[in-house]
Amino acid sequence: MVAARDEDIQVVLIKARRQAGVLWGLPKGHVEPGESLSDAALRETCEETGLAHSQLRLLSYLGRIRYEFISREAGKILNEKHVHFFLYLARKKLQTLAPVMEDEGILDVVWMPVAEAAKRASYDSYRQMLLLANNALYGRELRGEDAVNSLDTVEHPYTMGA
């Protein structure tokens, strides 16, 4: 997730076309062989936002979201995913972000205030990540009651480099 301080704090939100329709979400992607979680997060964030590595400073690890793809017919889990979120601060809020990447389903990449992003985000887990990021940006410690059960920020903290 990328944030920038302007008159207010703004974050990058991505509008994408998926099987479920048009959704608003956060930059994310896959870990390449031999790549750490933090390296993958930085690479995917840069690819999807158009920001350069040099424009971003890592602020914190926010936690992870775990979700499953379940077969409607068989009622069994087809795939389980864990998405780890890192919070980056952009050194400067660039007005122009990545161009549309229709081949990857990305329709738009925009800056918006955290409150608006939380309203627009398509999933509750993304809204929760945005609230955790907002707390971190304002220097408030992340507490257990700030996290929903699917986030592992308190009960199973991630250690950088592990």
Secondary structure by P-SEA (a helix, b strand, c coil): ccccccccbbbbbbbbbccccbbbbcbbbbbcccccaaaaaaaaaaaaccccccccccccccbbbbbbbcccccccccbbbbbbbbbbbbcccccccccccccccccccccccaaaaaaacccaaaaaaaaaaaaaaacccccccccccccccccccccccc
